[in-house]
């Protein structure tokens, strides 16, 4: 334990020395960086002063040229102008790592310098074209002095910010340097302390070793005494061993008698194994086992009879692909490796190949057997001949095809019947409208009959529309044409179609519109069918002297339409049946109206097609609310 302490102390000393060296290295590097920062800052400040100087020289050259007309001033002007531009580029590169300075240079200083140069050049151009007076007039009324003052302010701010950056950097470096000095001196103190502690530990270790030598001498003396005692004990144990040997001889005689009894039981076990083997070989299903390479190492007589092979022809000689049709070899190689990893196969269908070349379908279930190391040893597979089942499946498929064909014929018949009925019903409604226009020639009793016929025709017209919609939806031929629809105007327009029906049952039809003049992009025809079915349904199942409320609301991304009635409601166990075709619930229409069970299924299909959602909440004897949410933008 002491040795470990010494090693730990020495290692700590080495680590602390390394840390001190690293800190010294970084301190030297920081000093170098500090010098580079100073040079960089003064270089930037010098460039800004140079920029201002060259700009002033440029202005002086311009004035000399304007006053004297001497072309040498013009050459000085061009040279100074190039120096201004070059100095501006240098300043941009020097401060490219500082976003604040870069912003000041790019957005304020250099654009102002460019404007100043342009102003100077404009005066020269004016001089060359219109003469001296025109050029000096431009200078007097131009912003030359303002631009130069702005440039001086910008360069002063630029230099001041550079100096502040240098000051901050030097302060940070000084703080870091002070911390490094503290850490270095602390490391030296710890190294000295650790060294002294290690020396003290070594001295203690030496003293402890001397004490241990003394203790070992005492232990050695004690061991010699114990050896003498152990020798006496071994002699006594030898006598005991002789006694045990005699008893062992007696036990051997008893074992011989047990062996004879065991032989009798072995005969009985062999008989039981023979029975198990008979059960394995003559089972009503096939059994086989595969080695890791797919070689067949076991197979019962049932499977051998199916295949037409003998046991000698198969075991350890045939690969499992020999009894599979060629089309399934690839499937076997893909699945067998996965089987060895996962350890099971459930109800996998194969086609087995008999010795005579004929085939038959089977159902395979298998389990993998592993050794103690988890390595695959063999499989145990159960094979069931499913020839009869395949025959039944084929028959079932034929029946299913016939049913599909009958269903198609039924749909075609309903579509044809609906189309054929549509025109007569419309003609009847047209005739009723003509009769209503001549009410003076109709008795009250006849008017009542006509009203009854009109309601029956409207119901018939609604049923025909539902049948046509179902045909289009199931046939996949429903067409949608998205267009802007003003929901307020749309709902007011279509509520008029239901006022007569509502008035007949003394039901108040109320529109609560919280979306004035709100347009959505959707299919108008589909939206009309949704509204007609929901409102018609609400009127149909509402008792007289109640209210049906149509409510329009807007969420963040949807427009919500609710149709609320105050009828008998829907039983909780029937909510899930609402949107099925031809589904009739226990709640019946309150005015003896007919119900085909198609309306809500059509609404569900149309809402889904418009990328919307429909939901229903209902309370028995209190009423039902159907809610439709449609996206505000294109929904079809």
Secondary structure, DSSP 8 states (H G I E B T S, - for coil): -HHHHHHHHHHHHHHHHHHHHHHHHHHHHHHHHHHHHHHHHHHHHHHHHHHHHHHHHHHHHHHHHHHH--HHHHHHHHHHHHHHHHHHHHHHHHTTT-HHHHHHIIIIIHHHHHHHHHHHHHHHHHHHHH-HHHHHHHHHHSSHHHHHHHHHHHHHHHHHHHHHHHHHHHHHHHHHHHHHHHHHHHHHHHHHHHHHHHHHHHHHHHHHHHHHHHHHHHHHHHHHHHHHHHHHHHHHHHHHHHHHHHHHHHHHHHHHHHHHHHHHHHHHHHHHHHHHHHHHHT-SSEEEEE-TTSBEEEE-HHHHHHHT--HHHHTTT-BGGGGB-GGGHHHHHHHHHHHHHH-EEEEEEEEEE-TTS-EEEEEEEEEEEE-TTS-EEEEEEEEEE-HHHHHHHHHHHHHHHHHHHHHHHHHHHHHHHHHHHHHHHHHHHHHHHHHHTTGGGS-HHHHHHHHHHHHHHHHHHHHHHHHHHHHHHHHT-----EEEEEHHHHHHHHHGGGHHHHHHTT-EEEEEESSTT-EEEEEHHHHHHHHHHHHHHHHHTS-TT-EEEEEEEE-SSEEEEEEEE-SS---GGGGGGTTSTT---S---TTS----S-HHHHHHHHHHHTT-EEEEEEETTTEEEEEEEEESS---
